[in-house]
Amino acid sequence: MIARIEAKVARLALPEFTYTGRPGLDAGTRELIEYPYIIVYEVDEDRGEIVVLAIFHGRQDREQKSE
């Protein structure tokens, strides 16, 4: 499974795949699915970098709860 996630992230470095992921829950982020995981990343165009912010299991509740 880790190899599949690494391969999916590596493809993001190719210009035609950088914005493949759907818009993320947080502004400026994108989400790429590698079932059952969700890879959350952002593109820093100024630095020419793709930053992986987190990898979540798809069943994990990611909604913020206000107290």
C-alpha positions, 0 to 999 in steps of 0.5 A: 500500500505504501508503494502505491501511495508513493507512486501516486504522489510522485506522479504529482510532480509531472505538470500534467498531473499536479492538479489531478486531485479534487479541491480539498476541505481547506482552502488552497489544498487538493485531495488525491484518492488512493483507495482507501486513503486520501492524500491531502496536498498543496501546490506551492507554485512560487517554490515549484513544490508539491507539499503533502500535508496529510494522508487520511484513511477514507473512513476517518472523520475529518470534519472539525467539531466546534465546541 
